[in-house]
């Protein structure tokens, strides 16, 4: 079946919403170049999906676009506020709001601050366009990998109404409706509304609740004002509310997280004498002894969460705003203005360690949220010149984005005992391990010479580190972005076109942060054992005590401290496309594009300094604020392609190569979020590993003049549609994208080494970047007798090859290839006035992980100087994973009036 899908590449049907008679029902109309054009006439790589395809596939947000756009992958992990979209294997990873999206989302021409905002309900949609490769010379915000443009249905001057009732498993309920029609002769209105409620896919038995549930509603109102034949004004206001628990994760099974003892006989899982064996994973033993059921490490894909008592994943999201678009035909040119203001606020509590033992958490309160206030203004003027030889467009864009993040990440009620037991159970102290004794020491011999008293005093202080940490950290970023751009198509002959686009962008961000923390244990421990860190025999213990008490720079040293910084950058980007049409049905093209994504600030305080240093020793927090900055991402992209269209059949092919410099990577290393630019070295690395089998943590440096691109994605894409009969459509697609890091990598444009946590990147594929993806769909709508009834049979599928889900590429995070299918069957009344449909998503209930990650703070000790997590059983890092949705199914009733 997959081979059949690959034979006829993917396309969907995006129709011109104006109903222009110049285009027949099989022609795909898009606005990817700022003009309404047939898809076959656009010399760029683009997938277009219309409302019918979205409805048949069950798409309510951008995640379901995965099924019909093979080069796209959308996923969400710890917070739906920062879901990630990837095109050709390139995207922005993780939940750090300081990073802009490599694949931004535009809704009705309005830039949304982060692509995760597209995970909201979308309402009635006219079409979605997924553009691949760098964008920016046509308007809106720059993007380095592509963009997703969503267009809602406009108001109509003819009265109409729709209604939908859906019920499915997990007590899924969805009510939706719309009404549109004339208000006056020149004004039409439209109102869309959706309400959704569903039980969660995960079960939190500790607190007797579901997680990853749905409880949301969406409203959108529109006015279309046409005071004359030359002026059109569209006003849109919308509001989304979500009150849901998200996002749960489970431990990866025992093949990745090995533990001591037989699951069928856990009464005596320890070795003789009650001590952890030397080759055991001490973290598993500590978790078990503090209450974590061992069954959690062997449940496979069963969705039973390990949650600490009293902890919650509750979250609230409010997303609302308004926009106004004016299109004014001036005679020789058309002026378009899009003005928008949006607010987005998302609060999210979490049991952040994702286990029963209460290690770290965020409270469900107003002290933990992220909020965007965004104003955008876009102006475009376009027309023709020289008797139609030149199709020109010039414009400008301005954006002001105020980003506020409040955080209250705190150590849990079990953290102190967990930390001391983690220290004692690993390495040379294991014989003294006793989880029920003070400080986790069964006895306190004088092991540390003259430092013995200080060491045990520090252990006791650490043992009491419970329910302390961040009180209310506040990050504020004020970003201003403006650009001037032009996009011009020169018709050199009636068969050859040259497209030239150019953009100048200025981006400036002002940043400040204020920290509040009540963790005085960190400074106490630093004072007790700080002077012993240079003594070899005491270094491991004293550094372990400081590191565990100051995790993530959670320290009262920062209490009341403020820092500030700013950055500014100017970039020229652009595109050049040469296209040739040898026949009316065939177009070939070659293109070059320069792309850009702005730099910014890592909104995670842990990047300020290593926990083993004191702020006093490094000159204060302000002296290190530069460590939070990361540079802009740049890309040079090359593409050749061909498009063939004969009405009922169309085929597009493209081959591409894109080289990324300063690639922005966000990685969670089990303790903190690392944001680092990735570059390659054209010369010899200095100080790196001696061979591919070297398991040291060293990564090499490079001479600044030898620094080059760090990531390359290259491959080919096929897309097409086939309509052999009016009631039968076939679509499929194939994308091969080899998205890899270079063999020799450095961490920034100056050639500094990579962080040791990223040692597995060189020469490997990027995370969530499968090399091969095939998609396909079949739609059959036969007439049922002569009564006007029609049937519906629809199925779509996506087949994906193996890939790694972790941005650090640890082998424990590999995901085997899989196939997903959606299906829908139904009966529709005459003229589609009503329908009843049975549907299923993930039809065969395929289990797989969206992302696997290092379980927070759950890495064990070792006597070895360096312990690579890839070489297990020596590797002692525990891993968790966010699962994809299971099979869902239900019934939908629709009415159109």
WOPE-V310018 format. One record per pair of residues at least 4 apart in sequence whose C-alpha atoms are under 6 Angstrom apart, sorted by the first residue. I is the first residue (numbers start at 1). J is the second residue. D is the distance in whole Angstrom. If there is no record, write none. Layout:
BEGIN
I J D
I J D
END
This chain:
BEGIN
5 732 5
5 776 5
6 733 6
6 734 6
6 774 6
8 732 5
9 718 5
9 719 4
9 720 4
9 732 4
9 733 4
10 719 4
10 720 5
10 731 5
10 732 3
10 733 4
11 719 6
11 720 5
11 721 5
11 731 5
12 48 6
12 49 5
13 28 6
13 49 6
13 50 5
14 28 5
14 29 6
14 48 6
14 49 5
14 50 4
14 127 6
15 28 6
15 29 5
16 29 5
23 27 6
26 647 6
26 648 6
28 38 6
28 39 5
29 37 5
29 38 4
29 39 6
30 36 6
30 37 6
30 39 6
31 35 5
31 36 5
40 643 6
45 132 6
46 130 6
46 131 4
46 132 6
47 129 6
47 130 5
48 128 6
48 129 5
49 127 6
49 128 5
50 127 4
51 125 6
51 126 5
51 127 6
54 59 5
59 64 5
60 121 6
61 119 5
61 120 6
61 121 6
61 122 6
62 118 6
62 119 6
63 74 5
65 69 6
66 72 6
66 73 6
67 798 6
70 735 6
70 773 6
70 775 6
71 87 5
71 88 5
71 735 6
72 86 6
72 87 5
73 85 6
73 86 5
74 84 6
74 85 4
75 83 6
75 84 5
76 80 6
76 83 4
78 247 5
81 116 5
82 95 5
82 116 4
83 116 4
85 91 6
85 103 6
86 90 5
86 91 4
88 737 6
89 739 6
89 769 4
91 102 5
92 101 6
92 102 6
93 666 6
98 601 6
98 602 6
98 603 6
101 114 6
102 143 6
102 144 5
102 145 5
103 145 6
103 146 5
103 147 5
104 115 5
104 147 5
105 112 6
105 115 5
105 148 5
106 110 5
106 111 5
106 112 6
106 149 5
107 149 6
107 150 5
107 151 6
108 151 5
124 152 6
124 153 6
125 151 6
125 152 4
125 153 5
126 151 6
126 152 5
126 153 5
127 151 5
128 149 6
128 150 5
129 148 6
129 149 5
130 147 6
130 148 5
131 146 5
131 147 5
132 146 4
133 145 5
133 146 5
134 143 6
134 144 5
134 145 5
134 146 5
134 595 5
135 142 6
135 143 5
136 142 5
137 485 5
137 486 6
137 487 6
137 501 5
137 502 6
137 503 6
143 597 6
144 595 5
144 596 5
144 597 6
155 180 6
155 188 6
155 189 5
155 190 5
156 180 6
156 181 5
156 188 6
157 181 5
157 182 5
157 188 5
158 181 5
159 180 6
159 181 4
160 179 6
160 180 5
160 897 5
161 178 5
161 179 4
161 896 6
161 897 5
162 177 5
162 178 5
162 895 6
162 896 5
163 176 6
163 177 4
163 894 6
163 895 5
164 175 6
164 176 5
164 893 6
164 894 5
165 174 6
165 175 5
165 892 6
165 893 5
166 173 6
166 174 5
166 891 6
166 892 4
167 172 5
167 173 5
167 890 5
167 891 6
168 172 5
168 889 5
168 890 4
169 889 6
170 199 5
171 198 5
171 199 6
172 197 6
172 198 4
173 196 6
173 197 5
174 195 6
174 196 4
175 194 6
175 195 5
176 193 6
176 194 4
177 192 6
177 193 6
178 191 5
178 192 4
179 190 6
179 191 5
180 189 6
180 190 4
181 188 6
181 189 6
182 187 6
182 188 4
183 187 5
183 188 5
186 225 6
186 226 5
186 227 6
187 224 6
187 225 5
188 223 6
188 224 5
189 222 6
189 223 5
190 221 6
190 222 5
191 220 6
191 221 5
192 219 6
192 220 5
193 218 6
193 219 5
194 217 5
194 218 5
195 216 6
195 217 4
196 215 6
196 216 5
197 214 5
197 215 4
198 213 6
198 214 5
199 213 5
200 210 5
200 211 5
200 212 5
200 213 4
201 212 6
202 210 6
202 211 5
202 303 5
202 304 6
203 210 5
203 304 5
203 305 6
204 208 6
204 209 5
204 210 6
204 305 5
211 245 5
211 246 6
212 245 5
212 246 5
212 247 6
213 244 6
214 244 6
215 242 6
215 243 6
215 244 6
216 241 5
216 242 4
217 240 6
217 241 6
218 239 6
218 240 4
219 238 5
219 239 5
220 237 6
220 238 4
221 236 6
221 237 5
222 235 5
222 236 5
223 234 6
223 235 5
224 233 6
224 234 5
225 232 6
225 233 5
226 231 6
226 232 5
230 328 6
230 329 5
231 327 6
231 328 5
232 326 6
232 327 5
233 325 6
233 326 5
234 324 6
234 325 5
235 323 6
235 324 5
236 322 5
236 323 5
237 321 6
237 322 4
238 320 5
238 321 6
239 319 6
239 320 4
240 318 6
240 319 5
241 317 6
241 318 5
242 316 6
242 317 5
243 315 6
243 316 5
244 314 6
244 315 5
245 313 5
245 314 4
245 315 6
246 313 5
249 881 5
249 882 5
250 305 6
250 880 5
250 881 6
251 297 6
251 880 4
252 879 6
252 880 5
253 297 5
253 298 5
253 300 5
254 258 5
254 297 5
254 298 5
256 812 6
257 878 6
259 284 6
260 269 6
261 269 4
262 266 6
270 274 5
270 276 6
271 275 6
271 277 6
281 876 6
282 425 6
282 426 6
282 860 6
283 860 5
287 292 5
288 292 5
292 356 5
306 355 5
306 356 5
307 355 5
307 356 5
308 356 4
308 357 6
308 358 5
311 351 6
312 350 6
313 349 5
313 350 4
314 349 5
315 347 5
315 348 4
315 349 6
316 346 6
316 347 5
317 345 6
317 346 4
318 344 6
318 345 5
319 343 6
319 344 4
320 342 6
320 343 6
321 341 6
321 342 4
322 340 6
322 341 6
323 339 5
323 340 4
324 338 6
324 339 5
325 337 6
325 338 4
326 336 6
326 337 5
327 335 6
327 336 5
328 334 6
328 335 5
329 334 4
330 334 6
333 382 5
333 383 4
334 381 6
334 382 5
335 380 6
335 381 5
336 379 6
336 380 5
337 378 6
337 379 5
338 377 6
338 378 5
339 376 6
339 377 5
340 375 6
340 376 5
341 374 6
341 375 4
342 373 6
342 374 5
343 372 6
343 373 5
344 371 5
344 372 5
345 370 6
345 371 4
346 369 5
346 370 5
347 368 6
347 369 4
349 362 5
349 363 5
349 364 4
350 361 6
350 362 5
351 361 5
352 360 6
352 361 5
353 360 6
353 856 5
358 412 5
358 413 6
358 414 5
359 411 6
359 412 5
359 414 6
359 415 5
360 410 6
360 411 4
360 412 5
361 409 6
361 410 6
362 408 6
362 409 5
367 406 6
367 407 6
368 406 5
368 407 4
368 408 6
369 405 6
369 406 5
370 404 6
370 405 4
371 403 6
371 404 5
372 402 6
372 403 5
373 401 6
373 402 5
374 400 6
374 401 4
375 399 6
375 400 5
376 398 6
376 399 4
377 397 6
377 398 5
378 396 6
378 397 4
379 395 5
379 396 5
380 394 6
380 395 4
381 393 6
381 394 5
382 392 5
382 393 4
383 391 6
383 392 6
384 388 5
384 390 6
384 391 5
384 392 6
385 390 5
389 490 6
389 491 5
390 489 6
390 490 5
391 488 6
391 489 5
392 488 4
393 486 5
393 487 5
393 488 6
394 485 6
394 486 4
395 484 6
395 485 5
396 483 6
396 484 4
397 482 5
397 483 5
398 481 6
398 482 4
399 480 6
399 481 5
400 479 6
400 480 5
401 478 6
401 479 5
402 477 6
402 478 5
403 476 6
403 477 5
404 475 6
404 476 5
405 474 6
405 475 5
406 473 5
406 474 5
407 472 6
407 473 5
408 470 5
408 471 5
408 472 5
409 470 5
410 468 6
410 469 4
410 470 6
411 415 6
411 466 6
411 467 5
411 468 5
411 469 6
412 466 6
412 467 5
413 466 5
413 467 6
414 418 6
415 419 6
415 466 6
416 462 6
416 463 4
416 464 5
416 465 5
416 466 6
417 421 6
417 463 5
418 422 6
420 439 6
420 463 6
421 425 6
421 440 5
424 429 5
424 430 6
424 433 6
425 430 4
425 433 5
426 430 6
426 861 4
426 862 6
427 862 5
427 863 5
432 441 5
432 442 5
433 440 6
433 441 5
433 442 6
434 440 5
434 441 5
434 442 5
435 440 5
437 441 6
437 442 6
439 459 6
439 460 6
439 463 5
446 452 6
448 452 5
454 528 6
458 525 5
468 518 6
468 519 5
469 517 5
469 518 6
469 519 5
469 554 6
470 517 5
471 516 5
471 517 5
472 516 5
473 514 6
473 515 5
473 516 6
474 513 5
474 514 5
475 513 4
476 511 6
476 512 5
477 510 6
477 511 5
478 509 6
478 510 5
479 508 6
479 509 4
480 507 6
480 508 5
481 506 6
481 507 4
482 505 6
482 506 6
483 504 5
483 505 4
484 503 6
484 504 5
485 502 6
485 503 4
486 501 5
486 502 5
487 500 6
487 501 4
488 499 6
488 500 5
489 498 6
489 499 4
490 497 6
490 498 5
491 497 5
492 496 6
492 497 6
495 580 6
495 581 5
496 579 6
496 580 5
497 578 6
497 579 5
498 577 6
498 578 5
499 576 6
499 577 5
500 575 6
500 576 5
501 574 5
501 575 5
502 573 6
502 574 4
503 572 6
503 573 5
503 574 6
504 571 6
504 572 5
505 570 6
505 571 5
506 569 6
506 570 5
507 568 6
507 569 5
508 567 6
508 568 4
509 566 6
509 567 5
510 566 4
511 564 5
511 565 5
511 566 6
512 563 5
512 564 4
513 562 6
513 563 5
514 561 6
514 562 4
515 558 6
515 559 6
515 560 6
515 561 6
516 559 4
516 560 5
517 556 5
517 559 5
518 556 5
519 555 5
519 556 5
520 556 5
522 549 5
522 550 5
522 555 6
526 530 5
526 546 6
529 542 6
533 539 5
533 542 6
535 539 6
539 543 6
540 544 6
543 547 6
544 548 6
546 550 6
547 551 6
547 611 6
550 554 5
550 555 6
550 611 6
552 606 5
552 672 6
553 606 5
553 611 5
563 622 5
573 594 5
573 595 6
574 593 6
574 594 5
575 592 6
575 593 4
576 591 6
576 592 5
577 590 6
577 591 4
578 589 6
578 590 5
579 588 6
579 589 4
580 587 6
580 588 5
581 586 6
581 587 4
585 644 5
585 645 5
585 646 6
586 643 6
586 644 4
587 642 6
587 643 5
588 641 6
588 642 4
589 640 6
589 641 5
590 639 6
590 640 4
591 638 6
591 639 5
592 637 6
592 638 5
593 637 5
594 635 6
594 636 5
595 634 6
595 635 5
596 633 6
596 634 5
597 632 6
597 633 5
598 632 5
599 630 6
599 631 4
599 632 4
600 629 6
600 630 6
601 628 5
601 629 5
602 628 5
607 628 6
608 624 6
608 627 6
615 620 5
616 620 5
619 623 6
633 662 5
633 663 5
634 660 6
634 661 5
635 659 5
635 660 4
636 658 6
636 659 5
637 657 6
637 658 4
638 656 6
638 657 5
639 655 6
639 656 4
640 654 6
640 655 5
641 653 5
641 654 4
642 652 6
642 653 5
643 651 6
643 652 4
644 650 5
644 651 5
645 649 6
645 650 4
648 722 6
648 723 5
649 721 6
649 722 5
650 720 5
650 721 5
651 719 6
651 720 4
652 718 6
652 719 5
652 720 6
653 717 6
653 718 5
654 716 5
654 717 5
655 715 6
655 716 4
656 714 5
656 715 6
657 713 6
657 714 4
658 712 6
658 713 5
659 711 6
659 712 5
660 709 5
660 711 5
661 679 6
661 709 4
661 710 6
662 677 5
662 678 5
662 679 6
663 677 5
663 678 5
664 676 6
664 677 5
665 675 6
665 676 5
666 674 6
666 675 4
667 673 6
667 674 5
667 807 6
668 672 6
668 673 4
670 854 5
670 855 6
670 856 5
670 857 6
671 856 6
671 857 5
677 747 6
677 748 5
678 710 6
678 747 5
678 748 6
679 708 6
679 709 5
679 710 4
679 745 6
679 746 5
680 707 6
680 708 5
680 709 5
680 710 4
680 742 6
680 744 6
680 745 4
680 746 6
681 702 6
681 706 6
681 707 5
681 708 6
681 744 6
681 745 6
682 706 5
683 706 6
685 700 5
685 701 5
685 702 5
686 700 5
686 701 5
687 700 5
688 698 5
688 699 4
688 700 4
689 694 6
689 698 6
697 756 5
699 753 5
699 754 6
700 753 5
701 751 6
701 752 5
701 753 5
702 751 5
703 751 6
704 750 5
704 751 5
710 741 6
710 742 6
711 740 6
711 741 5
712 739 6
712 740 6
713 738 5
713 739 4
714 737 6
714 738 5
715 736 5
715 737 4
715 738 6
716 735 6
716 736 5
717 734 6
717 735 4
718 733 6
718 734 5
719 733 5
721 731 5
722 729 6
722 730 5
723 728 6
723 729 5
727 780 6
727 781 5
727 782 6
728 779 6
728 780 5
729 778 6
729 779 5
730 777 6
730 778 5
731 776 5
731 777 5
732 775 5
732 776 4
733 774 5
733 775 5
734 773 6
734 774 4
735 772 6
735 773 5
736 771 5
736 772 5
737 771 5
738 771 5
739 765 6
739 766 6
740 764 6
740 765 4
740 766 6
741 762 6
741 763 5
741 764 6
742 762 6
742 763 5
743 762 5
743 763 4
744 762 6
745 762 6
746 751 5
746 752 6
746 753 5
746 754 5
747 752 5
747 753 5
747 754 4
748 752 6
758 808 5
767 804 5
767 805 5
767 806 6
767 807 5
768 803 6
768 804 6
768 805 5
770 801 5
770 802 6
770 803 5
772 801 5
773 799 6
773 800 5
774 798 6
774 799 5
775 797 5
775 798 4
776 796 5
776 797 5
777 795 6
777 796 4
778 794 6
778 795 6
779 793 6
779 794 5
780 792 6
780 793 5
781 791 5
781 792 5
782 790 6
782 791 5
783 790 4
784 789 5
784 790 5
788 830 5
789 828 6
789 829 5
789 830 5
790 827 6
790 828 5
791 826 6
791 827 5
792 825 5
792 826 5
793 825 5
794 823 6
794 824 5
795 822 6
795 823 4
796 821 6
796 822 5
797 820 5
797 821 4
798 819 6
798 820 5
799 818 6
799 819 4
800 817 5
800 818 5
801 817 4
802 815 6
802 816 5
802 817 4
803 814 6
803 815 5
804 813 6
804 814 4
804 815 6
805 813 6
805 851 5
805 852 6
806 813 6
806 852 6
813 852 5
820 842 5
821 842 5
821 843 5
822 840 6
822 841 4
822 842 6
822 843 6
823 839 6
823 840 5
824 838 6
824 839 4
825 837 6
825 838 5
826 836 5
826 837 4
827 835 6
827 836 6
828 832 6
828 834 6
828 835 4
829 833 6
829 834 5
829 835 6
833 895 6
833 896 5
834 894 5
834 895 4
835 893 6
835 894 5
836 892 6
836 893 5
837 891 6
837 892 5
838 890 6
838 891 5
839 889 6
839 890 6
840 888 6
840 889 4
841 887 6
841 888 5
842 887 5
843 887 6
845 886 6
845 887 5
849 882 6
849 883 4
849 884 6
850 882 6
850 883 6
850 884 6
851 881 6
851 882 5
852 880 6
852 881 4
853 879 6
853 880 5
853 881 6
854 879 5
855 878 6
855 879 5
855 880 5
858 878 6
859 876 6
859 877 4
860 876 5
868 875 6
869 875 4
871 875 5
END
